[in-house]
Amino acid sequence: MSNIPQSHSDRIIEPLSKELSKWIQRKSTQFTSDTLKFTNKVYEQMAILSVEFGHDIHNDLGIWKSYEKLNISLFGNPLPVHGELYDIDPDDPFDVARVQHFLWKIIGELVPIIVISPTNDDLERLSETVANFLTDKFKRVSKDSARKEFLTIDMTEAGDAKRKLVWLGTESYFFRLAFFSFIHKNKLKQDVASVDDFICQNTTHWSGFGPLDLLAEMLEISNDLKTDLLSWKERVQGMFKILELEQDHLTVLNVFNHCKYRVSTTDAPKYFGKAKIIHGWIIHWDGQWYWSGQQRTYKDFSDEDMNDFVTTVFSRNPTIEYQFDVAKLEKAREALLTIYNDSLNFFKSDLGHFANGSEMAAQLKAKDMAVRKLKNPDDKTEGPKYSFPDDIMNYDKGIGYFLNINEGIELFLGYNDLISGLQKKGEPLTSDEAESLFQFITGVNTSPEFVKRVLKDHPADAILQLFFLEELETEQALNYLFRCYKGDYYQIQYPNIKLT
C-alpha cells in the first residue's frame, strides 16, 4: 500500500467494511437464487470495495464522478445500461441504481466466471442494502480525507502526476482488481515495469477506460497538461546514448528514432554516471522529458551490437518502428491493403470459415501461390509452408476468418458453435454455443469489426440474451460490450506486420 497518511475519514474504512460485510452476508441468506451466493471472502472484498466507493463519493475524490463524466462523453449517459433502465436521482449520491451499477461491475471482476443480469432481483436487493448502509454511515463522517489531499496536491513535475497515477491504477478501489487480473493473466511480477505498462496502456472493463483516462478527467489541470498526460499511452521507448550528463539532466540520443532528448532526472551522476547506454521509456510533461518505469543501463555497446539489437527489436515488434517512422508506417498500411485485396480476390468474401486447421493451412498456402502466379505466371516456387500447432491442425469445430482491412486476417476457433448459437434467436444455448459466443465478444483477438461483420449475416439476439442486455437497443448494447471487452481496439493502432 502507498504511504498516504490516514485521516479520520480514511481510518473508518476498515471498521465500516467489516460491518458492511456482515450486512451483506446476512442479506445473502435471503437471496432467491444461487447466482449471487458466494464465499464469505468474496462478500468481504465486496464490502471493502463498496465502502471505498462510498468514501470516494462522500469526500469527492473524483474517481466515480470522472467515470460518470467520461461515460456521458462516450455513451451520452453517466451509467451505461443502468442509466437506460432506471431513473437515477442526480441529487442522491448513493442512489440505489448507481450502487447497483457499481456492484454489477465489481462482481464481474470478483467472480469473472459468471455473467449476471444488470437487473437481477437479488442484485437489486443487495444494492438497496448497500445504498442504505452507505447513506446512513457516511452522513456521520467528516470530510477530511488524506487521499483527497494527495490527489489535489500541486504538481511541478511528471513524478508528482505519476505517483497519483500509480495509486489510482494499482491501489484504488476502482482499478486494483483489474491490475491484479492483468498481473495474473500475463504471469507477470508486480514490479516497476509491469505497473508502468498497466497504468499507462491498459484498458479495463470500466467502459474501456484506463487509469490515464480517469486521472486526466480528475485533475484540475490545463488542456496542454491533459494532452501530455494522455500521451503517456505512447511512451517513447528507446536505446538512449548518453551525450551529456548534468546533475539533474541527461542529454541523450535515441538510437530507435535518431532524436535527441534532454531528460530530467534526480541525481544523474549517481544513477547513470557509469553508463553509456540506457534502455527504457520517456514521457513528456510540461515542456520536459522524464524517465518512465524501469531503465536498464549498459557500460558499453559496440555499433555492430547496437545495430543487431535495434534490428531484433523492430523485427519482433514492428509497431515500435512505425511509431517513429511515418514513411514505414504508410508502407505497412499499404502492405496490409495489398494483403486484404489479394485475400479478397482469392476467397471471394471477407468472411468465411475453414472446416479444420488442415484445410486452413492448405487454403492459406493456395492463396499465396495464386497471388504469386497472378503477379508472375512463371513462378513455380512452393512458397512457405503453413504450419500450426497440432491442436490447431486437428481442430474440427470450424475456424472462422475475417479479412480486416486494418488488422489483416483474423481467425476465430469455434465458429460452428458461434453460428449455430446466433441462429437460435433466443432459444436455449448449448454450453459450447454459450462459450463460443462469450469468447467471441470478450476475446481480445477478435476485433469489433469482425463481430459487426458476422452480425451483418446473423441476428444478435443470442448475444444480448447471453449478457442479459435484451432490454437495450442492439447497437447500444454491442457498443457497450465492445468498449468493455475490446477497449484496446479504440486506442492508437499500428499495423502488426513486418515489412520485408
Backbone hydrogen bonds, N-H to C=O, Kabsch-Sander energy under -0.5 kcal/mol:
donor,donor_aa,acceptor,acceptor_aa,energy
11,R,7,S,-2.3
12,I,8,H,-1.1
13,I,10,D,-1.3
16,L,12,I,-2.4
17,S,13,I,-2.1
18,K,14,E,-2.1
19,E,15,P,-2.0
20,L,16,L,-2.9
21,S,17,S,-2.3
22,K,18,K,-1.3
23,W,19,E,-1.7
24,I,20,L,-2.8
25,Q,21,S,-2.4
26,R,22,K,-2.3
27,K,23,W,-2.4
28,S,24,I,-2.2
29,T,25,Q,-0.7
29,T,26,R,-0.9
30,Q,27,K,-2.0
31,F,28,S,-1.2
37,K,34,D,-1.4
38,F,36,L,-1.0
43,Y,39,T,-1.8
44,E,40,N,-2.4
45,Q,41,K,-2.1
46,M,42,V,-2.6
47,A,43,Y,-2.2
48,I,44,E,-2.3
49,L,45,Q,-2.5
50,S,46,M,-2.1
51,V,47,A,-2.4
52,E,48,I,-2.2
53,F,49,L,-2.2
54,G,50,S,-2.5
55,H,51,V,-2.7
56,D,52,E,-2.3
57,I,53,F,-2.1
58,H,54,G,-2.9
59,N,55,H,-2.2
60,D,56,D,-0.7
60,D,57,I,-0.5
61,L,56,D,-2.1
66,S,62,G,-1.8
67,Y,63,I,-1.9
68,E,64,W,-2.3
69,K,65,K,-1.9
70,L,66,S,-2.6
71,N,67,Y,-2.0
72,I,68,E,-1.9
73,S,69,K,-1.9
74,L,70,L,-1.5
75,F,71,N,-3.9
76,G,71,N,-0.9
76,G,72,I,-1.4
77,N,71,N,-0.9
82,H,80,P,-1.9
83,G,79,L,-3.5
84,E,81,V,-0.6
85,L,81,V,-1.3
86,Y,82,H,-2.2
88,I,86,Y,-0.6
92,D,89,D,-1.5
95,D,92,D,-1.6
99,V,95,D,-2.3
100,Q,96,V,-2.5
101,H,97,A,-2.2
102,F,98,R,-2.1
103,L,99,V,-2.8
104,W,100,Q,-2.5
105,K,101,H,-2.0
106,I,102,F,-2.4
107,I,103,L,-2.5
108,G,104,W,-1.2
109,E,105,K,-0.8
110,L,106,I,-2.9
111,V,107,I,-2.9
114,I,111,V,-1.6
120,N,117,S,-1.5
124,E,120,N,-2.3
125,R,121,D,-2.0
126,L,122,D,-2.7
127,S,123,L,-2.6
128,E,124,E,-2.0
129,T,125,R,-1.9
130,V,126,L,-2.5
131,A,127,S,-2.8
132,N,128,E,-2.3
133,F,129,T,-2.1
134,L,130,V,-2.7
135,T,131,A,-2.4
136,D,132,N,-2.3
137,K,133,F,-2.6
138,F,134,L,-2.3
139,K,135,T,-1.0
140,R,137,K,-1.2
141,V,138,F,-1.1
144,D,142,S,-1.0
149,E,145,S,-1.5
150,F,146,A,-2.5
151,L,147,R,-2.3
152,T,148,K,-1.4
153,I,149,E,-0.9
153,I,150,F,-0.5
160,D,157,E,-1.1
161,A,157,E,-1.1
162,K,158,A,-2.8
163,R,159,G,-2.2
164,K,160,D,-1.2
165,L,161,A,-2.2
166,V,162,K,-2.8
167,W,163,R,-2.0
168,L,164,K,-2.7
169,G,165,L,-2.8
170,T,166,V,-1.9
171,E,167,W,-2.5
172,S,167,W,-1.7
175,F,168,L,-0.5
175,F,172,S,-0.5
176,R,172,S,-2.2
179,F,175,F,-2.4
180,F,176,R,-2.5
181,S,177,L,-2.2
182,F,178,A,-2.3
183,I,179,F,-2.2
184,H,180,F,-2.5
185,K,181,S,-3.1
186,N,182,F,-1.6
187,K,184,H,-1.1
188,L,183,I,-2.5
191,D,189,K,-2.1
195,V,191,D,-2.5
196,D,192,V,-2.4
197,D,193,A,-2.1
198,F,194,S,-2.3
199,I,195,V,-2.7
200,C,196,D,-1.7
201,Q,197,D,-2.1
202,N,197,D,-0.7
202,N,198,F,-1.6
204,T,209,F,-0.5
207,S,205,H,-2.3
208,G,204,T,-1.3
209,F,206,W,-2.2
212,L,199,I,-0.6
214,L,210,G,-1.8
215,L,211,P,-2.7
216,A,212,L,-2.4
217,E,213,D,-1.3
218,M,214,L,-2.3
219,L,215,L,-2.5
221,I,219,L,-1.5
226,K,222,S,-2.1
227,T,223,N,-2.3
228,D,224,D,-2.2
229,L,225,L,-2.8
230,L,226,K,-2.6
231,S,227,T,-1.4
232,W,229,L,-1.4
233,K,230,L,-1.6
234,E,231,S,-2.0
235,R,232,W,-0.8
236,V,282,I,-2.4
237,Q,235,R,-0.8
238,G,280,G,-2.0
240,F,238,G,-0.6
240,F,278,I,-3.5
241,K,239,M,-0.6
241,K,253,L,-2.9
242,I,276,K,-2.4
243,L,241,K,-0.6
243,L,251,T,-3.1
244,E,251,T,-1.8
246,E,244,E,-0.5
246,E,249,H,-2.8
250,L,263,V,-2.1
251,T,244,E,-2.8
252,V,250,L,-0.6
252,V,261,Y,-2.8
253,L,241,K,-2.1
254,N,252,V,-0.5
254,N,259,C,-3.0
255,V,239,M,-3.0
255,V,253,L,-0.8
257,N,254,N,-0.7
258,H,254,N,-2.3
259,C,254,N,-0.7
261,Y,252,V,-2.4
263,V,250,L,-3.1
263,V,261,Y,-0.7
264,S,262,R,-0.5
264,S,289,W,-3.3
265,T,248,D,-2.4
267,D,265,T,-0.5
268,A,247,Q,-2.6
270,K,267,D,-0.7
271,Y,267,D,-1.6
272,F,268,A,-3.1
273,G,269,P,-1.2
275,A,272,F,-1.3
276,K,298,Y,-3.0
277,I,298,Y,-2.2
278,I,240,F,-2.2
279,H,296,R,-3.3
280,G,238,G,-1.9
280,G,278,I,-0.6
281,W,292,S,-0.7
282,I,236,V,-2.0
283,I,290,Y,-2.6
285,W,288,Q,-2.9
288,Q,285,W,-1.5
289,W,262,R,-0.9
290,Y,283,I,-2.5
291,W,264,S,-0.7
292,S,281,W,-2.4
296,R,279,H,-2.6
298,Y,277,I,-2.7
306,M,302,S,-2.7
307,N,303,D,-2.4
308,D,304,E,-2.3
309,F,305,D,-2.5
310,V,306,M,-2.7
311,T,307,N,-2.4
312,T,308,D,-2.3
313,V,309,F,-2.5
314,F,310,V,-2.6
315,S,311,T,-2.0
316,R,312,T,-2.5
317,N,313,V,-2.3
320,I,317,N,-1.8
321,E,317,N,-0.5
322,Y,318,P,-1.8
323,Q,319,T,-1.3
324,F,320,I,-0.7
324,F,321,E,-1.0
325,D,321,E,-2.5
326,V,324,F,-0.7
329,L,325,D,-2.0
330,E,326,V,-2.3
331,K,327,A,-1.8
332,A,328,K,-2.5
333,R,329,L,-2.2
334,E,330,E,-2.3
335,A,331,K,-2.4
336,L,332,A,-2.3
337,L,333,R,-2.1
338,T,334,E,-2.1
339,I,335,A,-2.4
340,Y,336,L,-2.6
341,N,337,L,-2.6
342,D,338,T,-2.8
343,S,339,I,-2.6
344,L,340,Y,-2.6
345,N,341,N,-2.2
346,F,342,D,-1.5
347,F,343,S,-3.2
348,K,344,L,-1.9
352,G,401,Y,-1.9
354,F,399,I,-2.5
357,G,392,I,-0.6
357,G,395,Y,-1.2
358,S,393,M,-1.2
360,M,356,N,-1.9
361,A,357,G,-2.5
362,A,358,S,-2.2
363,Q,359,E,-2.8
364,L,360,M,-2.6
365,K,361,A,-1.9
366,A,362,A,-2.3
367,K,363,Q,-2.4
368,D,364,L,-1.9
369,M,365,K,-2.2
370,A,366,A,-2.4
371,V,367,K,-2.1
372,R,368,D,-2.2
373,K,369,M,-2.5
374,L,370,A,-2.0
375,K,371,V,-1.7
376,N,372,R,-2.7
379,D,376,N,-2.4
380,K,378,D,-0.5
386,Y,384,P,-0.5
387,S,385,K,-0.5
392,I,389,P,-1.3
393,M,389,P,-2.6
394,N,390,D,-2.5
395,Y,392,I,-1.2
398,G,355,A,-1.1
399,I,354,F,-2.5
400,G,398,G,-0.5
400,G,412,F,-2.7
401,Y,352,G,-3.0
402,F,410,E,-2.1
403,L,350,D,-2.7
404,N,402,F,-1.1
404,N,408,G,-2.8
405,I,403,L,-0.6
408,G,404,N,-2.9
410,E,402,F,-2.9
410,E,408,G,-0.6
412,F,400,G,-2.2
414,G,398,G,-2.0
415,Y,398,G,-2.0
415,Y,412,F,-0.5
416,N,397,K,-2.1
417,D,397,K,-0.5
418,L,414,G,-2.0
419,I,415,Y,-2.6
420,S,416,N,-2.3
421,G,417,D,-2.1
422,L,418,L,-2.2
423,Q,419,I,-1.7
424,K,421,G,-1.2
425,K,422,L,-0.8
427,E,424,K,-1.2
434,A,430,T,-2.6
435,E,431,S,-2.3
436,S,432,D,-2.3
437,L,433,E,-2.6
438,F,434,A,-2.5
439,Q,435,E,-2.6
440,F,436,S,-2.1
441,I,437,L,-1.7
442,T,438,F,-2.9
443,G,439,Q,-2.2
446,T,443,G,-0.8
447,S,445,N,-0.5
451,V,447,S,-1.8
452,K,448,P,-2.8
453,R,449,E,-2.2
454,V,450,F,-2.2
455,L,451,V,-2.3
456,K,452,K,-0.6
456,K,453,R,-1.0
457,D,453,R,-0.6
457,D,454,V,-1.4
458,H,454,V,-0.9
463,I,460,A,-0.7
464,L,460,A,-2.1
465,Q,461,D,-2.4
466,L,462,A,-2.4
467,F,463,I,-2.0
468,F,465,Q,-1.1
469,L,464,L,-3.1
472,L,469,L,-1.7
477,A,473,E,-2.7
478,L,474,T,-2.6
479,N,475,E,-2.4
480,Y,476,Q,-1.8
481,L,477,A,-2.3
482,F,478,L,-2.9
483,R,479,N,-2.1
484,C,480,Y,-2.2
485,Y,481,L,-2.7
486,K,482,F,-2.6
489,Y,486,K,-1.4
490,Y,487,G,-1.9
491,Q,488,D,-1.6
497,I,495,P,-1.4
499,L,497,I,-0.5
